[in-house]
Amino acid sequence: MSKAMQQATCSCGFSVTSENRNEVVKVIQHHAHDEHGKEMTRDDVLAMMKQA
């Protein structure tokens, strides 16, 4: 049985989907920093994450 897909979407429309929750967190954190100059904590990203 495969893991549930996790997804997080930025307000700009950038989205990442993965079975790996840690991967989603890292990608969104890098996107927020590189594209928006913002720092997001792991908890920030987990709060915006949903099952895809």
CHARMM internal coordinates of N, CA and C (Angstrom, degrees):
IC EDIT
DIST 1 N 1 CA 1.4551
DIST 1 CA 1 C 1.5313
ANGL 1 N 1 CA 1 C 109.04
DIST 1 C 2 N 1.3095
ANGL 1 CA 1 C 2 N 116.75
DIHE 1 N 1 CA 1 C 2 N 132.18
DIST 2 N 2 CA 1.4588
ANGL 1 C 2 N 2 CA 120.17
DIHE 1 CA 1 C 2 N 2 CA -178.48
DIST 2 CA 2 C 1.5225
ANGL 2 N 2 CA 2 C 110.79
DIHE 1 C 2 N 2 CA 2 C -85.14
DIST 2 C 3 N 1.3146
ANGL 2 CA 2 C 3 N 114.62
DIHE 2 N 2 CA 2 C 3 N 159.40
DIST 3 N 3 CA 1.4605
ANGL 2 C 3 N 3 CA 120.89
DIHE 2 CA 2 C 3 N 3 CA 177.91
DIST 3 CA 3 C 1.5221
ANGL 3 N 3 CA 3 C 109.57
DIHE 2 C 3 N 3 CA 3 C -72.79
DIST 3 C 4 N 1.3127
ANGL 3 CA 3 C 4 N 115.62
DIHE 3 N 3 CA 3 C 4 N 156.68
DIST 4 N 4 CA 1.4600
ANGL 3 C 4 N 4 CA 120.19
DIHE 3 CA 3 C 4 N 4 CA 175.86
DIST 4 CA 4 C 1.5247
ANGL 4 N 4 CA 4 C 109.06
DIHE 3 C 4 N 4 CA 4 C -70.22
DIST 4 C 5 N 1.3045
ANGL 4 CA 4 C 5 N 115.65
DIHE 4 N 4 CA 4 C 5 N 141.30
DIST 5 N 5 CA 1.4621
ANGL 4 C 5 N 5 CA 120.78
DIHE 4 CA 4 C 5 N 5 CA 177.09
DIST 5 CA 5 C 1.5226
ANGL 5 N 5 CA 5 C 109.01
DIHE 4 C 5 N 5 CA 5 C -74.67
DIST 5 C 6 N 1.3219
ANGL 5 CA 5 C 6 N 115.85
DIHE 5 N 5 CA 5 C 6 N 138.06
DIST 6 N 6 CA 1.4526
ANGL 5 C 6 N 6 CA 122.77
DIHE 5 CA 5 C 6 N 6 CA 177.91
DIST 6 CA 6 C 1.5177
ANGL 6 N 6 CA 6 C 108.24
DIHE 5 C 6 N 6 CA 6 C -111.18
DIST 6 C 7 N 1.3323
ANGL 6 CA 6 C 7 N 117.08
DIHE 6 N 6 CA 6 C 7 N 143.51
DIST 7 N 7 CA 1.4567
ANGL 6 C 7 N 7 CA 120.95
DIHE 6 CA 6 C 7 N 7 CA -178.24
DIST 7 CA 7 C 1.5163
ANGL 7 N 7 CA 7 C 109.85
DIHE 6 C 7 N 7 CA 7 C -138.68
DIST 7 C 8 N 1.3261
ANGL 7 CA 7 C 8 N 115.29
DIHE 7 N 7 CA 7 C 8 N 142.70
DIST 8 N 8 CA 1.4597
ANGL 7 C 8 N 8 CA 122.22
DIHE 7 CA 7 C 8 N 8 CA 171.83
DIST 8 CA 8 C 1.5193
ANGL 8 N 8 CA 8 C 107.06
DIHE 7 C 8 N 8 CA 8 C -135.63
DIST 8 C 9 N 1.3314
ANGL 8 CA 8 C 9 N 115.97
DIHE 8 N 8 CA 8 C 9 N 138.54
DIST 9 N 9 CA 1.4538
ANGL 8 C 9 N 9 CA 121.88
DIHE 8 CA 8 C 9 N 9 CA -177.92
DIST 9 CA 9 C 1.5175
ANGL 9 N 9 CA 9 C 109.56
DIHE 8 C 9 N 9 CA 9 C -127.63
DIST 9 C 10 N 1.3183
ANGL 9 CA 9 C 10 N 115.60
DIHE 9 N 9 CA 9 C 10 N 128.46
DIST 10 N 10 CA 1.4638
ANGL 9 C 10 N 10 CA 122.91
DIHE 9 CA 9 C 10 N 10 CA 177.68
DIST 10 CA 10 C 1.5291
ANGL 10 N 10 CA 10 C 108.99
DIHE 9 C 10 N 10 CA 10 C -75.77
DIST 10 C 11 N 1.3129
ANGL 10 CA 10 C 11 N 116.33
DIHE 10 N 10 CA 10 C 11 N 156.83
DIST 11 N 11 CA 1.4677
ANGL 10 C 11 N 11 CA 120.65
DIHE 10 CA 10 C 11 N 11 CA 178.34
DIST 11 CA 11 C 1.5261
ANGL 11 N 11 CA 11 C 112.01
DIHE 10 C 11 N 11 CA 11 C -62.45
DIST 11 C 12 N 1.3475
ANGL 11 CA 11 C 12 N 117.89
DIHE 11 N 11 CA 11 C 12 N -20.08
DIST 12 N 12 CA 1.4642
ANGL 11 C 12 N 12 CA 121.33
DIHE 11 CA 11 C 12 N 12 CA 178.57
DIST 12 CA 12 C 1.5292
ANGL 12 N 12 CA 12 C 111.94
DIHE 11 C 12 N 12 CA 12 C -82.40
DIST 12 C 13 N 1.3336
ANGL 12 CA 12 C 13 N 116.63
DIHE 12 N 12 CA 12 C 13 N -7.72
DIST 13 N 13 CA 1.4533
ANGL 12 C 13 N 13 CA 120.84
DIHE 12 CA 12 C 13 N 13 CA 179.43
DIST 13 CA 13 C 1.5197
ANGL 13 N 13 CA 13 C 114.44
DIHE 12 C 13 N 13 CA 13 C 106.65
DIST 13 C 14 N 1.3340
ANGL 13 CA 13 C 14 N 118.10
DIHE 13 N 13 CA 13 C 14 N -14.14
DIST 14 N 14 CA 1.4660
ANGL 13 C 14 N 14 CA 121.56
DIHE 13 CA 13 C 14 N 14 CA 176.88
DIST 14 CA 14 C 1.5220
ANGL 14 N 14 CA 14 C 108.74
DIHE 13 C 14 N 14 CA 14 C -62.17
DIST 14 C 15 N 1.3253
ANGL 14 CA 14 C 15 N 116.67
DIHE 14 N 14 CA 14 C 15 N 134.13
DIST 15 N 15 CA 1.4564
ANGL 14 C 15 N 15 CA 120.92
DIHE 14 CA 14 C 15 N 15 CA -177.18
DIST 15 CA 15 C 1.5180
ANGL 15 N 15 CA 15 C 110.23
DIHE 14 C 15 N 15 CA 15 C -136.65
DIST 15 C 16 N 1.3208
ANGL 15 CA 15 C 16 N 115.83
DIHE 15 N 15 CA 15 C 16 N 146.51
DIST 16 N 16 CA 1.4624
ANGL 15 C 16 N 16 CA 121.00
DIHE 15 CA 15 C 16 N 16 CA 174.90
DIST 16 CA 16 C 1.5254
ANGL 16 N 16 CA 16 C 107.90
DIHE 15 C 16 N 16 CA 16 C -134.11
DIST 16 C 17 N 1.3329
ANGL 16 CA 16 C 17 N 114.78
DIHE 16 N 16 CA 16 C 17 N 138.13
DIST 17 N 17 CA 1.4614
ANGL 16 C 17 N 17 CA 121.79
DIHE 16 CA 16 C 17 N 17 CA 179.81
DIST 17 CA 17 C 1.5216
ANGL 17 N 17 CA 17 C 108.26
DIHE 16 C 17 N 17 CA 17 C -132.17
DIST 17 C 18 N 1.3241
ANGL 17 CA 17 C 18 N 115.90
DIHE 17 N 17 CA 17 C 18 N 133.29
DIST 18 N 18 CA 1.4606
ANGL 17 C 18 N 18 CA 120.49
DIHE 17 CA 17 C 18 N 18 CA -179.60
DIST 18 CA 18 C 1.5224
ANGL 18 N 18 CA 18 C 109.47
DIHE 17 C 18 N 18 CA 18 C -159.61
DIST 18 C 19 N 1.3285
ANGL 18 CA 18 C 19 N 116.37
DIHE 18 N 18 CA 18 C 19 N 158.05
DIST 19 N 19 CA 1.4630
ANGL 18 C 19 N 19 CA 121.25
DIHE 18 CA 18 C 19 N 19 CA 170.47
DIST 19 CA 19 C 1.5256
ANGL 19 N 19 CA 19 C 110.00
DIHE 18 C 19 N 19 CA 19 C -74.58
DIST 19 C 20 N 1.3260
ANGL 19 CA 19 C 20 N 116.54
DIHE 19 N 19 CA 19 C 20 N -20.71
DIST 20 N 20 CA 1.4560
ANGL 19 C 20 N 20 CA 122.43
DIHE 19 CA 19 C 20 N 20 CA -174.91
DIST 20 CA 20 C 1.5292
ANGL 20 N 20 CA 20 C 110.29
DIHE 19 C 20 N 20 CA 20 C -97.04
DIST 20 C 21 N 1.3161
ANGL 20 CA 20 C 21 N 116.68
DIHE 20 N 20 CA 20 C 21 N 108.32
DIST 21 N 21 CA 1.4675
ANGL 20 C 21 N 21 CA 122.44
DIHE 20 CA 20 C 21 N 21 CA -178.80
DIST 21 CA 21 C 1.5279
ANGL 21 N 21 CA 21 C 111.53
DIHE 20 C 21 N 21 CA 21 C -58.77
DIST 21 C 22 N 1.3332
ANGL 21 CA 21 C 22 N 117.20
DIHE 21 N 21 CA 21 C 22 N -40.00
DIST 22 N 22 CA 1.4663
ANGL 21 C 22 N 22 CA 120.47
DIHE 21 CA 21 C 22 N 22 CA -179.85
DIST 22 CA 22 C 1.5213
ANGL 22 N 22 CA 22 C 111.64
DIHE 21 C 22 N 22 CA 22 C -63.47
DIST 22 C 23 N 1.3261
ANGL 22 CA 22 C 23 N 116.80
DIHE 22 N 22 CA 22 C 23 N -35.98
DIST 23 N 23 CA 1.4598
ANGL 22 C 23 N 23 CA 120.81
DIHE 22 CA 22 C 23 N 23 CA 177.86
DIST 23 CA 23 C 1.5302
ANGL 23 N 23 CA 23 C 110.64
DIHE 22 C 23 N 23 CA 23 C -64.60
DIST 23 C 24 N 1.3231
ANGL 23 CA 23 C 24 N 116.75
DIHE 23 N 23 CA 23 C 24 N -43.80
DIST 24 N 24 CA 1.4655
ANGL 23 C 24 N 24 CA 120.63
DIHE 23 CA 23 C 24 N 24 CA 178.20
DIST 24 CA 24 C 1.5261
ANGL 24 N 24 CA 24 C 109.89
DIHE 23 C 24 N 24 CA 24 C -59.29
DIST 24 C 25 N 1.3229
ANGL 24 CA 24 C 25 N 116.79
DIHE 24 N 24 CA 24 C 25 N -45.42
DIST 25 N 25 CA 1.4667
ANGL 24 C 25 N 25 CA 121.09
DIHE 24 CA 24 C 25 N 25 CA -179.88
DIST 25 CA 25 C 1.5222
ANGL 25 N 25 CA 25 C 110.40
DIHE 24 C 25 N 25 CA 25 C -59.46
DIST 25 C 26 N 1.3206
ANGL 25 CA 25 C 26 N 117.68
DIHE 25 N 25 CA 25 C 26 N -49.42
DIST 26 N 26 CA 1.4648
ANGL 25 C 26 N 26 CA 121.07
DIHE 25 CA 25 C 26 N 26 CA -177.56
DIST 26 CA 26 C 1.5214
ANGL 26 N 26 CA 26 C 112.34
DIHE 25 C 26 N 26 CA 26 C -62.79
DIST 26 C 27 N 1.3296
ANGL 26 CA 26 C 27 N 116.96
DIHE 26 N 26 CA 26 C 27 N -43.58
DIST 27 N 27 CA 1.4647
ANGL 26 C 27 N 27 CA 120.46
DIHE 26 CA 26 C 27 N 27 CA -178.26
DIST 27 CA 27 C 1.5280
ANGL 27 N 27 CA 27 C 110.37
DIHE 26 C 27 N 27 CA 27 C -65.03
DIST 27 C 28 N 1.3229
ANGL 27 CA 27 C 28 N 117.59
DIHE 27 N 27 CA 27 C 28 N -44.61
DIST 28 N 28 CA 1.4672
ANGL 27 C 28 N 28 CA 120.37
DIHE 27 CA 27 C 28 N 28 CA 179.54
DIST 28 CA 28 C 1.5259
ANGL 28 N 28 CA 28 C 110.73
DIHE 27 C 28 N 28 CA 28 C -66.11
DIST 28 C 29 N 1.3226
ANGL 28 CA 28 C 29 N 117.91
DIHE 28 N 28 CA 28 C 29 N -40.37
DIST 29 N 29 CA 1.4705
ANGL 28 C 29 N 29 CA 120.24
DIHE 28 CA 28 C 29 N 29 CA 177.73
DIST 29 CA 29 C 1.5238
ANGL 29 N 29 CA 29 C 110.86
DIHE 28 C 29 N 29 CA 29 C -60.90
DIST 29 C 30 N 1.3207
ANGL 29 CA 29 C 30 N 117.58
DIHE 29 N 29 CA 29 C 30 N -44.90
DIST 30 N 30 CA 1.4693
ANGL 29 C 30 N 30 CA 120.82
DIHE 29 CA 29 C 30 N 30 CA 178.84
DIST 30 CA 30 C 1.5240
ANGL 30 N 30 CA 30 C 110.91
DIHE 29 C 30 N 30 CA 30 C -64.83
DIST 30 C 31 N 1.3203
ANGL 30 CA 30 C 31 N 117.26
DIHE 30 N 30 CA 30 C 31 N -42.21
DIST 31 N 31 CA 1.4624
ANGL 30 C 31 N 31 CA 120.92
DIHE 30 CA 30 C 31 N 31 CA 178.55
DIST 31 CA 31 C 1.5260
ANGL 31 N 31 CA 31 C 110.58
DIHE 30 C 31 N 31 CA 31 C -60.80
DIST 31 C 32 N 1.3175
ANGL 31 CA 31 C 32 N 117.26
DIHE 31 N 31 CA 31 C 32 N -47.74
DIST 32 N 32 CA 1.4676
ANGL 31 C 32 N 32 CA 121.11
DIHE 31 CA 31 C 32 N 32 CA -178.79
DIST 32 CA 32 C 1.5251
ANGL 32 N 32 CA 32 C 110.76
DIHE 31 C 32 N 32 CA 32 C -59.84
DIST 32 C 33 N 1.3219
ANGL 32 CA 32 C 33 N 116.47
DIHE 32 N 32 CA 32 C 33 N -41.02
DIST 33 N 33 CA 1.4641
ANGL 32 C 33 N 33 CA 120.82
DIHE 32 CA 32 C 33 N 33 CA -179.59
DIST 33 CA 33 C 1.5237
ANGL 33 N 33 CA 33 C 111.48
DIHE 32 C 33 N 33 CA 33 C -70.59
DIST 33 C 34 N 1.3276
ANGL 33 CA 33 C 34 N 116.40
DIHE 33 N 33 CA 33 C 34 N -50.65
DIST 34 N 34 CA 1.4664
ANGL 33 C 34 N 34 CA 121.00
DIHE 33 CA 33 C 34 N 34 CA -173.78
DIST 34 CA 34 C 1.5244
ANGL 34 N 34 CA 34 C 113.33
DIHE 33 C 34 N 34 CA 34 C -72.39
DIST 34 C 35 N 1.3220
ANGL 34 CA 34 C 35 N 117.55
DIHE 34 N 34 CA 34 C 35 N -37.74
DIST 35 N 35 CA 1.4653
ANGL 34 C 35 N 35 CA 120.90
DIHE 34 CA 34 C 35 N 35 CA -174.59
DIST 35 CA 35 C 1.5248
ANGL 35 N 35 CA 35 C 114.10
DIHE 34 C 35 N 35 CA 35 C -96.10
DIST 35 C 36 N 1.3403
ANGL 35 CA 35 C 36 N 116.85
DIHE 35 N 35 CA 35 C 36 N -26.38
DIST 36 N 36 CA 1.4650
ANGL 35 C 36 N 36 CA 119.95
DIHE 35 CA 35 C 36 N 36 CA -173.95
DIST 36 CA 36 C 1.5257
ANGL 36 N 36 CA 36 C 113.56
DIHE 35 C 36 N 36 CA 36 C -124.00
DIST 36 C 37 N 1.3395
ANGL 36 CA 36 C 37 N 117.43
DIHE 36 N 36 CA 36 C 37 N -4.65
DIST 37 N 37 CA 1.4603
ANGL 36 C 37 N 37 CA 120.84
DIHE 36 CA 36 C 37 N 37 CA -179.59
DIST 37 CA 37 C 1.5189
ANGL 37 N 37 CA 37 C 112.95
DIHE 36 C 37 N 37 CA 37 C 65.67
DIST 37 C 38 N 1.3380
ANGL 37 CA 37 C 38 N 116.87
DIHE 37 N 37 CA 37 C 38 N 27.63
DIST 38 N 38 CA 1.4645
ANGL 37 C 38 N 38 CA 121.52
DIHE 37 CA 37 C 38 N 38 CA -177.64
DIST 38 CA 38 C 1.5174
ANGL 38 N 38 CA 38 C 110.24
DIHE 37 C 38 N 38 CA 38 C -116.53
DIST 38 C 39 N 1.3188
ANGL 38 CA 38 C 39 N 114.95
DIHE 38 N 38 CA 38 C 39 N 147.84
DIST 39 N 39 CA 1.4574
ANGL 38 C 39 N 39 CA 121.32
DIHE 38 CA 38 C 39 N 39 CA 175.19
DIST 39 CA 39 C 1.5249
ANGL 39 N 39 CA 39 C 108.15
DIHE 38 C 39 N 39 CA 39 C -101.82
DIST 39 C 40 N 1.3110
ANGL 39 CA 39 C 40 N 116.30
DIHE 39 N 39 CA 39 C 40 N 132.26
DIST 40 N 40 CA 1.4605
ANGL 39 C 40 N 40 CA 121.41
DIHE 39 CA 39 C 40 N 40 CA 176.75
DIST 40 CA 40 C 1.5161
ANGL 40 N 40 CA 40 C 108.80
DIHE 39 C 40 N 40 CA 40 C -121.27
DIST 40 C 41 N 1.3201
ANGL 40 CA 40 C 41 N 116.12
DIHE 40 N 40 CA 40 C 41 N 133.90
DIST 41 N 41 CA 1.4542
ANGL 40 C 41 N 41 CA 120.11
DIHE 40 CA 40 C 41 N 41 CA 175.99
DIST 41 CA 41 C 1.5220
ANGL 41 N 41 CA 41 C 109.39
DIHE 40 C 41 N 41 CA 41 C -79.55
DIST 41 C 42 N 1.3042
ANGL 41 CA 41 C 42 N 115.45
DIHE 41 N 41 CA 41 C 42 N 165.88
DIST 42 N 42 CA 1.4662
ANGL 41 C 42 N 42 CA 120.51
DIHE 41 CA 41 C 42 N 42 CA 175.59
DIST 42 CA 42 C 1.5305
ANGL 42 N 42 CA 42 C 109.75
DIHE 41 C 42 N 42 CA 42 C -57.05
DIST 42 C 43 N 1.3345
ANGL 42 CA 42 C 43 N 116.27
DIHE 42 N 42 CA 42 C 43 N -42.62
DIST 43 N 43 CA 1.4637
ANGL 42 C 43 N 43 CA 120.07
DIHE 42 CA 42 C 43 N 43 CA 179.84
DIST 43 CA 43 C 1.5238
ANGL 43 N 43 CA 43 C 111.89
DIHE 42 C 43 N 43 CA 43 C -63.29
DIST 43 C 44 N 1.3410
ANGL 43 CA 43 C 44 N 117.54
DIHE 43 N 43 CA 43 C 44 N -36.07
DIST 44 N 44 CA 1.4711
ANGL 43 C 44 N 44 CA 121.05
DIHE 43 CA 43 C 44 N 44 CA 176.41
DIST 44 CA 44 C 1.5272
ANGL 44 N 44 CA 44 C 110.19
DIHE 43 C 44 N 44 CA 44 C -58.59
DIST 44 C 45 N 1.3245
ANGL 44 CA 44 C 45 N 115.31
DIHE 44 N 44 CA 44 C 45 N -47.03
DIST 45 N 45 CA 1.4652
ANGL 44 C 45 N 45 CA 119.98
DIHE 44 CA 44 C 45 N 45 CA -177.54
DIST 45 CA 45 C 1.5287
ANGL 45 N 45 CA 45 C 110.60
DIHE 44 C 45 N 45 CA 45 C -69.29
DIST 45 C 46 N 1.3144
ANGL 45 CA 45 C 46 N 117.21
DIHE 45 N 45 CA 45 C 46 N -42.80
DIST 46 N 46 CA 1.4616
ANGL 45 C 46 N 46 CA 119.85
DIHE 45 CA 45 C 46 N 46 CA 179.74
DIST 46 CA 46 C 1.5275
ANGL 46 N 46 CA 46 C 111.00
DIHE 45 C 46 N 46 CA 46 C -60.51
DIST 46 C 47 N 1.3264
ANGL 46 CA 46 C 47 N 117.31
DIHE 46 N 46 CA 46 C 47 N -34.10
DIST 47 N 47 CA 1.4665
ANGL 46 C 47 N 47 CA 121.27
DIHE 46 CA 46 C 47 N 47 CA 179.90
DIST 47 CA 47 C 1.5279
ANGL 47 N 47 CA 47 C 111.98
DIHE 46 C 47 N 47 CA 47 C -67.14
DIST 47 C 48 N 1.3227
ANGL 47 CA 47 C 48 N 117.24
DIHE 47 N 47 CA 47 C 48 N -27.85
DIST 48 N 48 CA 1.4648
ANGL 47 C 48 N 48 CA 120.06
DIHE 47 CA 47 C 48 N 48 CA -179.15
DIST 48 CA 48 C 1.5299
ANGL 48 N 48 CA 48 C 112.86
DIHE 47 C 48 N 48 CA 48 C -95.53
DIST 48 C 49 N 1.3268
ANGL 48 CA 48 C 49 N 116.80
DIHE 48 N 48 CA 48 C 49 N -3.35
DIST 49 N 49 CA 1.4508
ANGL 48 C 49 N 49 CA 121.78
DIHE 48 CA 48 C 49 N 49 CA -176.23
DIST 49 CA 49 C 1.5261
ANGL 49 N 49 CA 49 C 111.09
DIHE 48 C 49 N 49 CA 49 C -81.56
DIST 49 C 50 N 1.3306
ANGL 49 CA 49 C 50 N 115.17
DIHE 49 N 49 CA 49 C 50 N 145.50
DIST 50 N 50 CA 1.4614
ANGL 49 C 50 N 50 CA 120.68
DIHE 49 CA 49 C 50 N 50 CA 175.75
DIST 50 CA 50 C 1.5169
ANGL 50 N 50 CA 50 C 108.62
DIHE 49 C 50 N 50 CA 50 C -142.26
DIST 50 C 51 N 1.3196
ANGL 50 CA 50 C 51 N 116.35
DIHE 50 N 50 CA 50 C 51 N 164.98
DIST 51 N 51 CA 1.4599
ANGL 50 C 51 N 51 CA 119.86
DIHE 50 CA 50 C 51 N 51 CA 175.87
DIST 51 CA 51 C 1.5116
ANGL 51 N 51 CA 51 C 108.87
DIHE 50 C 51 N 51 CA 51 C -75.77
DIST 51 C 52 N 1.3171
ANGL 51 CA 51 C 52 N 115.19
DIHE 51 N 51 CA 51 C 52 N 137.41
DIST 52 N 52 CA 1.4721
ANGL 51 C 52 N 52 CA 120.34
DIHE 51 CA 51 C 52 N 52 CA -179.28
DIST 52 CA 52 C 1.5130
ANGL 52 N 52 CA 52 C 110.33
DIHE 51 C 52 N 52 CA 52 C -96.10
END
COOR INIT
IC SEED 1 N 1 CA 1 C
IC BUILD
